[in-house]
Amino acid sequence: MKKLLLFFISILLTGNLAMAQEKVVNLRILETSDVHGSFFPYNFVDRRQVKGSMASVAAYVRDLRKKMDKNVILLENGDILQGQPTNYFYNFVHPEKENIAAQVINYIGFDAQSVGNHDIETGHEVYDKWIKELDCPTVGANIVDAKTGQPYVKPYVMIERDGVRIAVLGMITPAIPNWLNESLWSGLRFEEMVSCAKKWVKYIQQHENAHIIAGLFHSGREGGITTPDYVEDASLEVAREVPGFDIIFYGHDHFSHNEIIKNRHTGREVVCIDPSCHAHLLSDVSVSVTFKDGKMTDKKIKGVLADMDAVKADSEYMKHFDGVINEMKEYVSRKIGEFKTPMHSRDCFFGNSAFTDFIHEIQLKLTDADISFNAPLMFDTTIDAGPVYVSDMFKLYKYENKVYVLELTGEEIRKHLELSYDLWVNTMKSKDDHLLLLDNHYKGDQQRYGFKNLTFNFDSALGIDYEVDVTKPDGQKVKILRMSNGEPFDINKTYRVAMNSYRGNGGGELLSKGAGIPLEKIKDRIVYQSKRDQRYYLMQEIERQGVMTPKAHNNWKFVPTEWTEDAIRRDKELIFGK
């Protein structure tokens, strides 16, 4: 009887010992991306309360940390330095102050920060200072110092929680040179993502004993600009082609995604997740790691997109930034002039509009160019007749682009516009077809808004009179009739063409794929670059004139009108409602 009792006791002790040697660690890894200055539940452009923002992220994180203590990891994925007047104020109006983006990241307590293309767009002086002000490391393995050949910031960071070692490898879309003047990224180069990821994952596996490898990529799901050297949006390609990743947090494309991708070399599943933009959503990945005798035996990973619009702003966060909010409200509320007529950005998609033509006018006046190119940067906003405020300048011009003048031949101008309208409008086969080139798949896309292509590449022109025949095939839609001053338009003549710096550096590929100018030759065509950003000159001109009457110039139209007039009415109602 005694022997039997000792036997059962030994079994019990052995079982308890085995249980004691097994350990399960639960973590939560969160990601914000493309915040674009949405730090507070207040839109300083529209001057109204909004849902979501980093104030809701702060509340979500605070609650989660109460439950999980230090087992919460917070990652920020770039494009945080541009978007709201708050950014502009701290980047360019009062750059001597600690950047508001750094203040927010430091207050909430992020563990790592990546870099986005719009962060690079602010220029070295702004983003180098911001990186120094951050309390967390900045990661970007494929942002390379051209002199040393080494990453300009940390390629990756190791984060340890309760014995679990997490490697976070940062990368940025390598398409920067297609959009931005080299002065903004001087001394840097941007490596192709797949080969860069292979190199650094191998290094991490050999040196870091990581249990989890996560990517933090400011690059979209797939597609975008594709060249022989790189792909703009390569996040899923990395998941499929580079063995070793457990999670890929990504962004850049302003579209929410949450999916499992199998690596084609190993068959391992990779959680790939993107929270879209403006802190309306938050990537929330649950990680469960099992150890036995000190060795990892299992890991389970699941991602969800948490709705920040449903989370009340953190009261302590709001109290902390109360002074910033009040200062910004005062800044954007300053009156700078008066408009006699309203301007609606939705009009830009259907023909001449006061909204687009007002910018055209300022570009031509500033540069004394012959022709102006401009595309709508806002989808559906209005600047009402009456007082014009600083806040309205951020409706009128969304980005901190500069103004360029390039020398183009008449034929290059036509071909540039041909590609623009091919991206913009459908080829109508009957009067019942859509005028616009729409795609339901992109209804939730914050850069396409239901169009098949990116709306900020829909260039129109001022300075020439022309027609766009939507019954013609791609490449044959645009017919330039004359210069708007009555002079003939000559396809062989060289003209001075004003445009924003994004377009003038090759952005949207209208100059390269459209006009046929090799990307590396575009810089040779630039004959003027403004010192300040476009918004600065718009504001300056409004303040100078005091009272203005924006109007459409009616120098171009969609034809044949017996088809397009009804199609415009139908598509306008479909997109914007009755």
PAVO-230136 format. One record per residue: residue in one letter; x, y, z of N, C-alpha, C, O, CB in turn. Coordinates in steps of 0.2 Angstrom, whole numbers, plus 5000, padded with zeros to 4 digits. Glycine has a CB too. Layout:
BEGIN
AXYZXYZXYZXYZXYZ ...
***
This chain:
BEGIN
M500449945000500050005000500450065000500350114997499550005006 K501050065004501450125004501850134998501950184996502050105010 K502050074994502350084988501950114983502150154979502650014986 L501250094983500750124978500650194979500650234974500150084979 L500650214985500550284987501150324985501150384982500550294995 L501850294986502450334983502450334976502650384973503050294986 F502150284972502150284965501650344962501850384958501850224962 F501050354965500650404963500950474965500850524961499950394967 I501250484970501550544972502150564967502150624965501850544979 S502550514965503050524960502750544953503050584950503450464959 I502150514951501850534945501650604945501750644941501250484944 L501350624951501050694952501650744952501550794949500650694959 L502150724955502750774955503050784948503250834946503250744960 T503050724945503350724938502950764933503150804929503450654935 G502250764934501850804930501850874932501850914927501050774931 N501950894938501950964940502650994937502651044935501950964948 L503150954937503850974935503750984928504051034925504350924936 A503450944924503350954917502951014915503151054911503050894913 M502451024919502051084918502451144920502351194917501451084923 A502851144925503251204927503751214922503951274921503651184933 Q503951174918504451184912504151214906504551234901504851124911 E503451214905503151244900502851314901502551324906502551194897 K503051354897502851424898502551454892502751444886503451464900 V501951484892501651524887501651594888501451624893500851494886 V501851634883501951704883501451734878501451724872502651734882 N501051774880500551814876500751884875500851924880499851804879 L500751904869500951974867500452004862500051974859501651974864 R500452074862500052104857500552154854500852194857499452144860 I500552154847500952204843500452244839500052224835501452164839 L500552314840500052354837500452404832501052414833499752404842 E500052424827500352464821499952524819499352514818500552424815 T500252584819499852634815500252644809500852634809499852704820 S499952674804500252694798499952744794499352754795500352634793 D500252784791499952844787499552884791498952904789499652814781 V499752904797499352944801499253014798498753044799499652954808 H499753044794499653104791499353164795498953194794499153094785 G499653164801499553224806498853214810498653264813499453284802 S498553154809497853144813498053134820497953074823497453094810 F498253184824498453174831497953184836497953154841499053214832 F497453224834496853234838496253224835496153224829496953314840 P495653214839495053214836494753274833494153294835494553174841 Y495153314830494953374827495253384820495953384820495053434832 N494953404815495153414809495253484808494853524807494753384803 F495953504808496053584807495953614801495953674800496753594810 V495853564795495753594789494953614788494853664786495853534783 D494553564791493853574790493553614797493053634797493453514790 R494053614802493853654808493253624811492753654813493853724807 R493353554812492753514815493053454819493553434818492253494810 Q492653434824492753374827492753314823492253304818492253364834 V493153264824493153204820493253144825493353144831493653204814 K493153084822493253024826493952994825494253014820492752964824 G494152944829494752914828495352964830495253004835494852894821 S495952954827496552994828496952954833496852904836496353064830 M497552984834498052954839497852964846498052934851498752994838 A497353004847497053014854496652954856496652934862496553074854 S496352924851496052854852496552794853496452754857495552844846 V497052804849497552754849497852754856497952704859498152764844 A497952814859498252824866497752784871498052754875498352894867 A497152794870496652764875496652694874496652654879495952794873 Y496652664868496752594867497352564870497252504873496652574859 V497852594869498552574871498552574879498752524882499152614869 R498252624882498252634889497852574892498052544897497952694891 D497252554889496852504892497252434891497152394896496152504888 L497552424885497852364884498452354889498552294891498052354877 R498852404890499352404895499152384902499552354906499752464895 K498552404904498352394910498252314911498252284916497652434912 K498052284905497852214906498452174905498552114908497352194900 M498952194901499552154899500152184901500752154899499552144891 D500152234904500752264907501252284901501152314897501152214912 K501852254901502352274897502352224890502752234886503052264900 N501852184890501852134884501452164878501152134874501552074886 V501452234878501252274872501752304868502152344871500652324875 I501752294862502352324858501952374853501452354850502752274854 L502252434852501952484848502352504842502952524843501752544852 L502152494836502552514830502152564826501552564825502652454826 E502552614823502352674819502652664812503252654812502452744822 N502252664807502452644800502552704795502452694789502052594798 G502652764797502852814793502252854789501652834790503252784787 D502452904786502052964783501652994789501052994789501552934778 I501953014794501753044800501853124800501553154804501953014806 L502353144796502553214796502153264792502353324792503353214794 Q501753234788501353274783500653264783500453204783501653274776 G500153314782499453294781499053344784498553374781499353234784 Q499153364790498753414794499053484794499753484794498453394800 P498753534795499053604797499553594803500053634803498553654798 T499453554807499853544813500553524811501053554813499553484818 N500653484806501253464803501653524800502153534801501153404798 Y501253554796501553614792501853664797502353694796501053644788 F501453674802501653724807502253704811502653754812501053734813 Y502353644813502953624816503553604812504153614813502853564820 N503353594805503953574800504253644798504853644797503653534795 F503753694796504053744792503853814795504253864794503753744786 V503353824799503253884802503653904809503953954810502453894804 H503653844813504053854819504453784820504353744824503553864825 P504953784815505353714816505853714822506053664823505753714809 E505853774825506353764831505953734837506353704842506453844833 K505353724837504953684842505053604841505253584835504253704842 E505053564846505053494845504453474841503853494842504953464852 N504653434836504153414831503553384834503653334838504453374825 I502953404832502353374835502253294834502053264839501753404832 A502553274829502553204828502953164833502753114835502753184820 A503553194834503953164840503653174846503653124850504653204840 Q503353224848502953234854502453184855502353154861502653304855 V502053164850501553114850501753044851501553004856501053124844 I502253024847502552964848502852954854502852894857503052954842 N503253004857503552994863503052994869503152954874504053054865 Y502553024869502053024874501652964875501652934880501553084873 I501452934869501152864869501652814871501452764874500752854862 G502252814869502752764870502852714865502752654867502552734877 F502952734859503052684854503752654854504152684857502952724847 D503852594852504452554852504852564846505452544847504252484854 A504552574840504952584834504552624829503952624829505152514831 Q504952664825504652704820504952694813505552694813504752784822 S504552684808504852684801504752744798504552794801504552624797 V505052754792505052814788504552804782504652754778505752834786 G504152854780503752854774503952904769504352944770503052864776 N503752894763503952944757503753014759504153054757503652914751 H503153024762502953094764503453124769503453184770502253094765 D503753084773504153104778504853124775505053184777504353044783 I505053094770505653114766505453174762505953214761505853054761 E504853184760504653244756504753314760504853364757503953244754 T504753304767504853364771505653394770505753454772504753354778 G506053354768506753374767507153354773506953344779506753444766 H507853344772508353324777508253364784508253344789509053334775 E508153434783508153474789507653454794507753454800508153554787 V507053434791506453424795506553354798506453334804505853434791 Y506653304793506553234796507253214800507153164804506553184790 D507753244798508353224802508253244810508453214814509053254799 K507953304810507853334817507353294820507353274826507553404816 W506753274817506253224820506553164822506353144828505753214815 I506953134818507253064820507653074827507653034831507753044815 K508053124828508453144834507953154840508153134845508853204833 E507353184838506953194844506553134846506253134852506453254842 L506453084842506153024844506452984850507052984850506052974838 D506052964855506352924860506452844858506752814862505852924866 C506152824853506152754850506652754844506752804841505452734849 P506952694842507352694836506952704830506352684830507752624836 T507252724825506952734818507252674814507852674814507052804815 V506852634810507152584806506952594799506452614797506852514809 G507452574795507352574788507952544784508452574783507352644785 A507952474784508552444781508752464774509352454772508452364781 N508252484770508452494763508552574762508552594756507952464758 I508552614767508752684766509552684768509752674773508352724771 V509852694762510652684763510952744762510852784758510852634757 D511452754766511952814766512352794760512752754759512352824772 A512352844755512752834748513452834749513852794746512552884743 K513752864754514452864756514752804759515252774757514652924760 T514352784764514552724768514352654766514652604767514352734775 G513752654762513452594760513052564766512852504765513952554757 Q513052594771512652564777511952604778511852654776513052574784 P511552564781510852604782510952664786511352674790510452554787 Y510552714784510552784786510252784793510452824797510152834782 V509752744795509452734801509552654803509952624799508752754802 K509352634809509452564811509052524806508552534804509152554818 P509352464803509052424799508452384802507952374799509452374796 Y508552364809508052334812508152344820508652374822508152254811 V507652324824507752334831507552274834507052234832507352394834 M507852254840507652194844507252214850507552264854508252154846 I506652184851506252204856506152134860505952084857505552234854 E506252134867506152074871505652084876505652134880506852054874 R505152044876504652044881504551974884504351924881503952064878 D504651964891504551904894504851844891504651794891503751894895 G505451854889505851804886505751794878506151754875505751744889 V505351834875505151824868505551884865505451934866504451834867 R505951864860506351904856506051924849505951874845507151884855 I505851984848505552004842506052054838506252104841504852044843 A506152034832506552074827506052114823505652084820507052034823 V506152184823505752224818506152254813506552294814505352274823 L506052234807506452254801506052304797505552294795506652194796 G506352364797506052424793506252424786506852414784506152484797 M505752444782505952464775505452514772504852524775505952404770 I505652554767505252604764505152584756505552554753505552674765 T504652604753504552604746505152634743505352684744503952634743 P505452594738506052624735505952674729506352694725506452564732 A505252684728505152734722505252804724505052844719504352724721 I505552824729505652894731505952934725505652994724506152894737 P506452914722506652954716506252974711506353014707507352924713 N505652934710505152944705504753004707504353034703504752884704 W504753024713504253074715504653144718504353194717503853044721 L505253134721505453184725506153214722506553174720505553164732 N506253274722506853304720507453274724507353264730506853384720 E508053264721508553234725508853274731509153254735509153224720 S508653344731508953384736508553364743508853374748508753454735 L507953334742507653304748507953244751507853234757506853294746 W508253204747508553144749509253134748509553084747508153084747 S509653194747510353194745510753154750510653154756510553264745 G511153114747511653074751511353004752511652964756511853104757 L510752994750510352924751510252894745510252914739509752944755 R510152824745509852784740509352734743509452724749510452754736 F508952704739508452664742508452594738508352594732507752694741 E508652544742508652474739508052444738507552454741509152434744 E508052404733507452354731507352314737507752294741507652314725 M506652304738506452274745506552204746506752184751505752284746 V506452164740506552084741507252064743507352034748506352054735 S507752094739508452074740508652104747509052074750508852104734 C508452164749508652194755508352154761508752144766508352264755 A507752134760507452094766507852024766507952004772506752074764 K507951994761508351924761509051934765509151894769508451904754 K509351994763510052004767509952014774510351984778510352064764 W509452054776509452064783509052014787509252004793509052134784 V508551974784508251924788508851864789508851834795507651894784 K509251854784509751804785510251824791510451784795510151794779 Y510351894791510851914796510451914803510851884808510951994795 I509851924803509451924810509451844812509551834818508751944809 Q509351804808509351734809509951704812510051664816509051694803 Q510551734809511151714811511451744818511851714821511651724806 H511151804819511451834825511051854831511251874836511751904822 E510351854830509951874835509551824839509151844844509451924832 N509451764837509051714840508351744841508051734847509351704847 A508051774836507451794836506851744836506951694832507251844831 H506351754840505851704840505251724835504951684832505451694847 I505251794834504751824830505151874825505551914828504151854833 I505051864819505251914814504651954811504251924808505751884809 A504652024812504152064809504452114804504952144806503752094815 G504052124799504252174794503852244796503252234798504152154787 L504152294795503752364796503952404790504452434789504052404803 F503452394785503652414778503152474776502552464776503552364773 H503452534775503052584772503052574764503352604760503352654773 S502652524762502652504755501952464755501752424759503152454753 G501552474749500852454749500852374747501352344747500552484743 R500252354747500152284746500552254740500952204741499452264745 E500352274734500752254728500552304722500052334722500552184726 G501052304717500952344711501252414712501852424715500152354710 G500852464710501152534709501652544704501652504699501452554716 I502152584705502652594700503152534700503352504705503152654702 T503252504694503652444693504152464687504052484682503252384690 T504852454689505352474685505752404685505652354688505752534687 P506252404680506752344680507152334687507352284688507252354675 D507152394691507552394697507152374703507452354708507952454698 Y506552394703506152384709505352394708505152414703506352444714 V505052374713504252374713504052424719504352414725503952304714 E503652474718503452524723503052484729503252494735502952574720 D502552444727502252414733502352334733502152294729501452424732 A502852314737503152254737503052214744503352164745503852254736 S502552234748502452194754502252124754502552084757501952234758 L501752104749501552034749502152004745502251944746500952034745 E502452034740503051994737503551974742503851924741503352044731 V503752014747504252004752503951944756504351894757504352064756 A503351944758503051884762503051824758503251774761502251904763 R502951824751502951764747503651734746503851674746502651774741 E504151784745504851774742505351764747505851734746504951824737 V505251794753505851794758505651754764505151774768505951874760 P505951694765505851654771506051684777506551724778506151584770 G505651674782505851694789505351744793505351744799506451734789 F504951784789504451824792503851794795503551744792504251874787 D503651814801503051794804502451844803501851824802503151784812 I502651904803502151964802502452014798503052024798501951994809 I502052044793502252104790501752154791501152154788502352084782 F501952204794501552264795501652314789502252324788501652304802 Y501152334786501352384780500852434780500352444784501352344774 G500952484775500552544774500652574767500752534762500652594779 H500652634767500752674761500152684756500052734753501352644757 D499752624755499252624750498652654752498152654748499252554747 H498552674759497952694761497352654760496752674759497752764758 F497452584761496952534760496952484765497552454766496952504753 S496452464769496552424774496552344772496152334767495952424779 H497052314774497052244772497252194779497552224783497652234767 N497052134779497152084784497152014781496551994780496752094790 E497651984780497651924776498251874778498751904781497651934769 I498251814776498751764777499051754771498751734766498551704781 I499751754770500051744764500551684766500951684771500451804761 K500551634761501051574762501751594758501751614753500751514760 N502251584762502951594759502951534754502951474756503451594764 R503151544748503151494743503751444743503851394740503151524736 H504251464747504851424748504751384754505051324754505451474749 T504451404760504351364766503651334767503551294771504651404771 G503151374764502451354766502251384772501651374774502451284766 R502651424776502451454782502051514781502051544776503051484786 E501551524785501051574785501351634788501651634793500351554788 V501151694784501351764786500751804787500451814782501951794781 V500651834793500151874794500351944791500851974793499951884801 C499951974786500052034783499452084784498952064782500152024775 I499652134787499152184789499252254788499852274789498952174797 D498752294786498852364784498252404787497652384785498852374777 P498352454792497752484795497552544791497152594794497952514801 S497652554784497452614780497752674783498352674784496652614780 C497352724784497652794786497252834791496752814792497752834779 H497652884793497252934797497052904804496652934807496752964794 A497352854806497252824813496452804814496252814820497452874818 H496152794809495452764810495452694812494952664815495052774803 L495952654810496052584811496752574814497152614813495952544805 L496852524818497452504821497552434820497152394822497452524829 S498152414817498352344817498452314824498852344827498952334812 D498152264825498252234832498352154831497852114829497552244837 V498952134832499152064831499252034838499752054842499752064827 S498951974839499051934845499551884843499451844838498351904847 V500051874848500551824847500551784853500651814859501251864846 S500551724853500651674858501251624857501251594852499951634859 V501751624861502351594860502351544866502351554872502951634860 T502451474865502551424870503251404870503551384865502051364868 F503551394876504251374877504151314882503751304886504651424881 K504651264880504651204884505451194886505851194881504351144881 D505651194892506351184894506751244891507351234889506651114891 G506451304890506751354888506851364880507051414878507451354890 K506551314877506551324869505851334867505351304869506851254866 M505751374861505151384858504851324855505251294851505151444853 T504251304857503951244853503351254849503151214845503751194859 D503051314850502551334846502451414846502551444851501851294849 K502151434841501851504841501251514837501151484831502451554838 K500851554839500151564836500051644835500251684839499551534840 I499851664829499851734827499251744824499051714819500451754823 K498851794826498251814823498151894823498251924828497651784826 G497951924817497851994816497152014816496751984812498252014810 V497052074819496352104818496452174817496952204819495852094824 L495952214814496052284813495552314818494952304817495852304805 A495752344823495352374828495152444826495452484823495752384835 D494452464827494152524825494252574830493952574835493352504824 M494652624828494852684832494252734833494252774837495452714830 D493852734828493252774828492752764833492452804835492952774821 A492852704836492352684841492652694848492352674853492152604840 V493252714848493652724854493652794856493852834853494352694854 K493452814862493452874865494152904866494552864868493052884872 A494252964864494952994865495152994872494753004877494953074863 D495852984873496152974880496153044883496453094880496852944879 S495853054889495753114892496453144894496553204894495253114898 E496853104897497553124899497953154893498353204894497953074903 Y497853114887498253134881497953204879498353244877498153084876 M497353214879497053274877497253334881497353384879496253264876 K497253314888497453374893498153394891498353444892497353344900 H498653344890499353354889499453394883499853444883499653284888 F499053384878499153424871498653484871498553504865499053374865 D498353504876497853554876498153624873497753654869497553564883 G498753634875499053694872499153694865499053744862499653714876 V499353634862499553634855498853644851498853674846499853564854 I498353604854497653614850497453684850497253704845497153564854 N497453714855497253784855497653834851497453874847497253814863 E498353824851498753864847498653844839498653894835499553844848 M498453784837498353764831497653794828497553814823498353694830 K497153794833496553824831496553894830496253924825495953814837 E496953934833497054004832497454014825497254064822497554034838 Y497953974824498353974818497853964812497954004807498853924818 V497453914811497053904805496453944805496153954799496853824805 S496253984810495654024810495854094807495354134807495354034817 R496454114806496654174803496354194796496454154792497454184803 K496054244796495754264789496254294785496654334787495154314790 I496354264778496854294774496554324768496954364764497254234771 G495854324767495554354761494854344760494554324765495954334755 E494554344754493854334753493754314746494054334741493454404754 F493354264745493154234739492454254737491954254741493154164738 K492254284731491654304729491254244727490554244727491654354723 T491554194725491154134722491454074726492054074728491254124715 P491054014727491353954730491753914725491753924719490753914733 M492153864728492553814724492353744726492453734732493253834723 H492253694722492053634724492553584720492653584714491353614722 S492953544724493453494721493153444717493453414712493853464726 R492553424718492153374715492053394707492053344703491553354718 D492053454706491953484699492553464695492553454689491853554699 C493153454698493753444694493753384690494053374684494353434699 F493353334692493353264688492953264682492953224678493053214693 F492553324681492053324675492153374670491753384665491353334678 G492653414671492853464666493253524669493453514675492253484662 N493253574666493553634669493153654676492553644677493453694664 S493553674681493253694687493653754690494253764689493353634692 A493353794694493653844697494253824702494753854703493153894701 F494053764705494553734710495253724707495753744709494253674713 T495253684701495853674698496153734694496753744695495753614693 D495753774691495953834687496253884692496753924689495453854683 F496053894698496353944702497053924703497453974704495953944709 I497253864704497953844705498353854699498853874699497953764708 H498053834693498353844687498553914686499053934684497853824681 E498053964688498154034687498754054691499254094689497554074689 I498854034697499354054702500054024699500554064699499254024709 Q500053964697500653934694500953974688501553984687500553864692 L500453994683500654034678500854104680501354134677500054044673 K500554134684500754204687501454204690501854244689500254234691 L501554154694502154144698502754134693503254164694502154094703 T502654094688503254074684503254104677503754094674503153994683 D502754134675502654164668502754104663503054124657503254214667 A502554044664502553994660502054004654501554044655502453924663 D502053964649501553964644500953914645500353934643501853934637 I501053864649500553814650500653794657501153784660500553754645 S500053774660500053744667499753674667499253664664499753794672 F500053624671499753564672499553564680499953584684500253504671 N498953534681498753524688498253474689497853464684498553594691 A498253434694497753384696497453394702497753424707498153314696 P496853374703496453374710496853334715496953274714495753354709 L496953374721497253334726496753324732496953284736497853384729 M496153354731495653334736495053304732494953324726495453394740 F494753254735494153224732493553264732493253274727494153154735 D493353274738492653314739492753364744492553344750492153254740 T492953424743492953474748492753534744492653544738493653484751 T492553584749492253654746492553704750492653704756491453654747 I492753764746492953824749492353874748492253894742493653854747 D491953894753491353934752491554004750492054024751490953934758 A491054034747491154104746491154144752490754124757490554134741 G491454194753491554234759492254234762492754224758491054194764 P492354234768493054244771493454174770493154124770492954254779 V494054184768494554134767495054134773495354184774494854144760 Y495154074775495554064781496154024780496153994774495154034787 V496654024784497253984783497053914782497353874778497753994789 S496553884786496353814785496153804778496253744776495753804790 D495853844774495653834768496153824763496153784758495253894765 M496753844765497353834760497553754760497853734756497953874763 F497353724765497553654766496953614762497153554761497553624773 K496453644761495953614757496153624749496053574745495253644758 L496353684748496553694741497153664739497153644733496653774741 Y497653654743498253614741498453574747498753594752498853664739 K498453504746498553454751499253444753499453434759498253394749 Y499753454748500453434750500853494750500753544747500653384744 E501453474752502053534752502453534746503053534746502453524758 N502153524740502453524734502753594732502453644734502053494728 K503253594728503553664726503253664719502953624716504253664726 V503453724716503153734709503753734704504353764706502853804708 Y503753694699504253684694504053714687503453724686504453614693 V504553734683504353744676504853694672505453694673504553814674 L504553654667504953614663504853634656504353664654504753544664 E505353624652505353634644505053574641505453524641505953664641 L504553574638504253524634504053544627503853594626503653494638 T504053494622503853504616503053504615502753474620504153464611 G502753534610502053524609501853454609501353434612501853564603 E502253404606502053334606502053304612501653264614502453304601 E502553324616502653294623502053314628501853284632503353314626 I501853384627501253404631500653364629500253344633501153484629 R500553354622499953314620500053244623499553214626499953314613 K500553214623500653144625500553134633500353084635501353114623 H500853184636500753194644499953194645499753154650501053254646 L499653234642498853244643498553174641498053154644498653304639 E498753144636498453084633498453034639497952994640498853054627 L499053024642499052974647498652994653498352954656499752964650 S498653054655498253084660497453064659497153034664498253154661 Y497253074653496553064652496352984651495852964652496253104646 D496852954649496852874649496752844655496352804656497452844645 L497052874660497052854667496352874670496052844675497552884672 W496052934668495552964671494852944668494352934672495553044669 V494752934661494152924658494052864655494552834652493952984654 N493452834654493352774651493352794643493252844641492652744653 T493352734639493252744632492552724631492352664631493752704628 M492152774629491352754629491252724622491352744617490952824630 K490852664623490652634617489952654615489752644609490652554618 S489552674620488852694619488752754624489152764628488352644620 K488152794622487952844626487852824634487752874638487452884623 D487652764635487552744641488152714646488052704651487052684641 D488752724643489352704647489552754652489252814651489852684642 H489952734656490252784661490752824657491052804653490652744667 L490752894659491252934657491852924660492452924657490953014658 L491852914667492452904671492652834671492252784671492352934678 L493352824672493552754673493552734680493952754684494352754670 L493052694682492852674689493052604690493052564685492152694690 D493052584696493252514698492952514706493252544710493952504698 N492452474706492152464713492652434718492552444724491552414712 H493152394716493652374721493952424725494152414730494152334717 Y493952484722494352544725493852594729494052644730494752574720 K493252574730492852624733493052644740492952704742492152584734 G493352594744493652614750494352644750494652654756493652554755 D494652644745495352674744495352744745495052784741495652654737 Q495752774749495852844751496252884746496352944747496052854758 Q496452854741496852884736496552874729496652914724497552864735 R496052834728495752814722494952834722494652864717495752744720 Y494652824728493952844729493452814724492952844722493952924729 G493652754722493152724717493352724710493152694706492452744718 F493852764709494152774702494652714701494952684706494552834701 K494852694695495252634694495952664696496452614698495252614687 N496152724695496852754695496852804701496352834703497052774689 L497452824702497552874707497352944705497552964700498252874710 T496852974709496553044706497053094706496953144702496053064711 F497653094710498053154710498553144703499053184703498553154716 N498353104699498753094692498353124687498453114681499053024691 F497753144688497253174683497453244681497053294683496553164685 D497953254677498153324675497753344670497553314665498853314673 S497553414671497253454666497753504664498253514667496553484668 A497553544659498053604657497653674656497053674655498353584650 L498053724658497753794656498353824652498953814653497653834663 G498053864647498553894643498453874636498653904631499253884645 I498053814635497953784629497153774629496853754634498353724627 D496853774623496153754622496153684619496553674614495753804617 Y495853634621495853574619495153534620494753554625496453534622 E495053474617494553434618494753364619495253344617494053434612 V494353324623494453254625493953214623493353214625494553254633 D494053184617493553144614493553074617493953034616493653134606 V493053054621493052994625492752934621492752884624492553004631 T492652944615492452884611493052864607493052804604491952904605 K493652894608494252874604494652824609494552834615494652934603 P495052784606495452744610496052774614496152834612495752684606 D496252744619496852774623497352794618497552764613497052724628 G497652854620498252884616497952924610498352964607498652824613 Q497352934609497052974604496453014606496053044602496752924598 K496353024612495853064615495853134615495453174614495653044622 V496553164615496653234616496753264610497253244606497253244621 K496353324608496553364602496653434604496153464607495853354597 I497253454604497453524606497253574600497453564594498153534608 L496853624601496553664596496953724595497153744589495853684598 R497253754600497553824599497853834606497653804611497153874597 M498353884606498453914613497853964615497553984611499153964612 S497753964621497154004624497254084622496754114622497153994631 N497854104620497854174618497754184611497754244608498554204620 G497554134607497354134600497954114596497754104590497154204599 E498554104598499054084594499054014592498753974596499754104597 P499253994587499253924585499653884590500153904593499553914578 F499553814591499853774595500353734590500053704586499453724599 D500953724592501453694587501753634591502053644596502053744585 I501653574588501853514591502653504591502953474595501553454588 N502953544587503653544587504053604591504653604592503953554580 K503653654593503853704597504053684604503653644607503453764597 T504553714608504653704615504253754619504353814618505453704616 Y503853734624503553774628503753764635504053714637502753754628 R503653824639503753824646503153794650502653834649504053894649 V503153744654502553714657502653714664503153684667502453644654 A502253744668502253744675501853684678501353664675501953804678 M502153654683501853594687502053594694502553624695501953534683 N501753544698502053544704502653494704502853464699501553514709 S503053494710503753464710503653384710504053354707504053484716 Y503053364712502953284712502953264704503253224702502253274715 R502553304701502553284693503153304690503353264686501953324690 G503453364692504053384688504653334690505153334686504253444690 N504653294695505153244696505053174693505353134694505253234704 G504453174690504253104687503653074690503453014688504853064687 G503353104695502853074699502253054695502053104691502653114705 G501952994695501352974691501552954684501152924681500953034690 E502152954683502452934676502152964670502252934664502352854676 L501853024671501553054665502053084660501953094654501053114667 L502653104663503153134659503553074656503853084651503653174664 S503653024660504052964657503652924652503752924646504352924663 K503152884655502752844651502252884646502152854641502352794655 G502052934648501652984644502053014639501953004633501253024649 A502353064641502753114636503353074633503553104628502953174640 G503553024636504152984633504853004635505252994631504052984626 I504853044640505553074642505853024647505553004652505453144646 P506452994646506752944651506752984658506953044658507452924648 L506652944663506652964670507253004671507253064674506452914675 E507852974670508453004671508553074667509053114669509052964670 K508153084662508253144658507753204660507853264658508153134651 I507353184664506853234666507153294670506953354668506253204671 K507653284674507953344678508253394673508353444675508453314683 D508453364667508753414662508253464659508453514656509153374657 R507653444660507153494657506853544662506553594660506553454655 I507053534669506853584674507253654673507853654673506953554681 V506853704672507153774671506953824677507253874677506953804665 Y506553794681506353844687506153794693505753744692505853894685 Q506353814699506053784705505953834710506353874711506553724708 S505353834713505153884718505553874724505753814726504353884719 K505653924728505953914734505553894740505753854744506253984737 R504953914739504453894745503953844742503953834736504053954748 D503453814746502953764744502353804740502253864741502753724750 Q502053764736501453794733500953824737500653884735501153734729 R500753804743500253834747500553904749500053944750500153784753 Y501153914750501453974753501254024747501054084749502153974754 Y501354014741501154064736500454074735500254124733501554034729 L500054024735499354034735499054074741498654124739498953964736 M499354064747499154104752499354184751499054224753499454084759 Q499954184749500254254747499854294742499754354743500954244745 E499654264737499254294732498554314734498354364733499154244726 I498254274738497554284741497654344746497254394746497254224745 E498154344750498254404755498354464751498154524753498854384759 R498754464745498954524741498354554738498254614738499454504736 Q497854514735497354534732496754554736496354594735497054484726 G496654514742496154524747495454494745495254454748496054604747 V495254514739494554494737494654464730494954494725494054544737 M494454394729494554364723493954334720493454314724495154314723 T493854314714493354284711493554224707493654234701492854334706 P493654164710493854104706493354084701492754084702493954054711 K493554064695493154044690493453994686494053994685492854104686 A493053954682493253904677493453944671493053984669492753844676 H493953924668494153954661493853924655493853954650494953954661 N493553864656493153834650493653834644493453844638492553874649 N494253814645494753804639494753734637495153714632495453824641 W494353684640494353614638493753584640493353604644494953574640 K493553534636492953494638492953424635493353404631492353534635 F492453384638492353314636491953314630491353354630492153264641 V492053284624491653274619491553204617491953164618491853314613 P491053184613490453224610489953244616489753194620490153184604 T489753304616489353324621488653294622488353284627489253404621 E488453264616487753234616487853164620487353144622487553224609 W488453144621488553084625488753104632488553074637489053034622 T489253154633489553164639489153204644489253194650490253204637 E488753244642488353284646487853234651487853254657487853334643 D487553194648487153144652487653094656487453084662486753104647 A488153074653488653034657488953074663489053044668489253014652 I489053134662489353174668488753174673488953164679489453244666 R488153184671487653194676487553124680487553124686486953204673 R487553064676487553004679488152984684488052964690487452944674 D488752994682489252974686489353024692489553004697489952984681 K489153084691489253134697488753104702488853104708489053204695 E488153084700487653064705487852994708487752984714486953054702 L488152954704488452884706488952894712488952864717488652844701 I489452944711489952954715489852994721490052974727490552984711 F489453044720489353094725488653094728488453134733489553164723 G488153064725487453054727487053114724487353164721487453054734 K486453114726485953164723486053234727485753284725485253144723 
***
